[in-house]
Amino acid sequence: MFEALVLACLIGDPTDCIQLENTRHPLRTYAQCEARAMEMGSAVNQYMTGYKAISWKCRPLQQGKFTNVDSTYWPNS
C-alpha cells in the first residue's frame, strides 16, 4: 500500500507550504498512487486559491500504519 503526498505552496510566498495527503481510498500499487498524486496536484488551485502544487511523492506504508505523514516537508527532488 502507498500514500500519495503533494506539497502545495503559496504562489506569492514559496516558503508558505502545506503538505497534503490522500484520504480518499487505499492505494494498493505505485501506479495508483502516482495517478492519485497527479489528480490531487491538478486540483490544488481549484480548492486552495493562491496555492500551487510544487512536488509529489508516493511513500510505501508500513504494515499496520494508516499514514507516514509527519509535520516536516521533504526537499524537492
Secondary structure as GFF3:
##gff-version 3
##sequence-region A 1 77
A	DSSP	beta_strand	2	10	.	.	.	ID=ss1
A	DSSP	beta_strand	13	21	.	.	.	ID=ss2
A	DSSP	alpha_helix	30	47	.	.	.	ID=ss3
A	DSSP	beta_strand	51	60	.	.	.	ID=ss4
###
